[in-house]
Amino acid sequence: MADTPYKVLLLIASILVTLYFLLHRWRYNRFANIPSPLKRNLFVGHLGYIAAEFKKAGSSTIHPDYVLENIWRANGCPEFMFLDTRPANHPLALIASHDIAEQITKSTKQQPYSTTKSRTIQEGFGRLVGKLSLLTQEGESWKALRKQFNPGFAPQHLLSLLPVLVCKTGIFVDKLDALAKSGTATELEPLCTNVTFDIIGEVVTDTDCKAQDETQSNDMVKYFKSLVATYAMSSGLTFDWLNLSLQARRYVYGKRLDDAVKKCVKGKYEDMQAGRSDKTDRSVLALALKDTEDLTPLILQSITDQVKTFMFAGHDTTSILLQRVFYALSIHPACLKKIRAEHDAIFGDSDPKEVILARPDETMKALVYTSACIKETLRLWPPAATARMSHNGLKIRTSEGEEVCLDDCVLYLVQHIIHRDRKVYGETADDFVPERWVGDIDTSSATVDEEGSTTGASKIPISSWRPFERGPRNCIGQELANLEARVILACVMRRYDFVKVGLGEAEIDEKDQPIVDEKGKYRTKSELLSTMSITSKPIDKTVMRIQFHEAAT
Ligand code: HEM
């Protein structure tokens, strides 16, 4: 009996030693092959460095890209960097070189459809896009889906959508007119999100979602907005899965969204079965339902997930692009002058909407400087990114010829860093210089050299500009986004002056004029940083005052 306490102590000690041994192995052995300049803590890995950087930045709402960039810089800007973010998340390999990014996204013998997507996409915003989403499907089932939807994004078909784009832009312009008359500063985000939602609603479901008329907008718009709002400030590095109330809200809004989209899918299916729909309809929904005899629960769910994916991917990112380009042009007076001169030359005194409808192809091609502004905006403020994860021995090769296996890590291709690489973009890497793209405004991945060599007048390696990502899993909607942005800029830039208010506002001199710095940019009181809400969004929703441009009135 006297031995019992010792036995208990011995048992506790051996349990503790075993636990320590297991923890040690879990933390230090599994990814020991990947070099890392940072010391790992047994319990929290590298999370301490990340927390410290957020603290230094003085804000928990800034996009984690800024924090990762600071850690990466402090450690000598390596081509890739390992961060052990367990137990908050899967370990992370931060990819900072365009060359390594290309190795991950290109098609190989082993992975013909490129490296598989990271499971963090489904864990992160699976409720928004659904489990069967094109965004996360793999192998032959992904290929079949992509093939099904490609006709909806063919260049000639996209041009046939111009009347819809022009009509929705007309409503957007009416809204901006009202704001210009009122003189009140406003968040541009809802306006840009509503116009891009209206456009994608037509492209995907061939119906008017009325997102720009808040009193009449349909249930899909309402529930998308409620659900997206629950992702504000979810950085992917936080413990969201422990927040039960957040998870409950996501479940409820996710279910309502799913029901609203299913209703829309069933309506279209009935129309098609009854021969009430247009045979030339190439909306995403019509393409998905083509040849569907029996709308089984599984087929209904799959189509619902594709509709949700296209609706979300197709409006959120383009809205960010618009906000960023309006802001960039508002603080770069020389670029604003050039884009207006281009619009003067193309449209003269005519209404751009009429010219676009009368000569669609020719007008879109003529908007060269406008396209360069779009391309430069996407370089400096890429709205989206990709995260991959390999499980079958993927090895990356560094510029020094070293091969490293990155299996089971989230491979995060940090466009924010890749797009500002000084070796590629030189001294002006952080500056807004659309001129670097004139002569090479192509944003289509279909026409680019797979080896990532230089093309066009810019002589910039093709793989160094990847806002739509590259390889087989690149963005299917990139040309639609580009078309939307061109139409909207053509209708808006000569009509208004956008003036930033609050974050990122220009400094004013004693004569009430913005102060111009040595690079020709307005000096600003602060930087308009981004936050993470699934995608990378301006932190203040882009508060601006809109004024009629004098020359236009
Ligand atoms: C500025 C606008 C846009 C940006 C920056 C953007 C960015 C991206 C990126 C980076 C990916 C790759 C994601 C990954 O590899 O995980 C992607 C995929 C995708 N995008 Fe976009 N996108 C934009 C507009 C659009 C539009 C307008 C649509 C809808 C028509 C769309 C639909 C999709 C879809 C369905 C995928 C998945 C493709 C696949 O896996 O086959 N995107 N996008």
Boltz pocket constraint, residues with backbone or C-beta under 6 A from the ligand:
constraints:
  - pocket:
      binder: B
      contacts: [[A, 117], [A, 134], [A, 135], [A, 136], [A, 146], [A, 309], [A, 310], [A, 313], [A, 314], [A, 315], [A, 317], [A, 318], [A, 321], [A, 382], [A, 383], [A, 384], [A, 385], [A, 386], [A, 387], [A, 466], [A, 467], [A, 468], [A, 469], [A, 472], [A, 473], [A, 474], [A, 475], [A, 476], [A, 477], [A, 478], [A, 480], [A, 481]]
      max_distance: 6.0
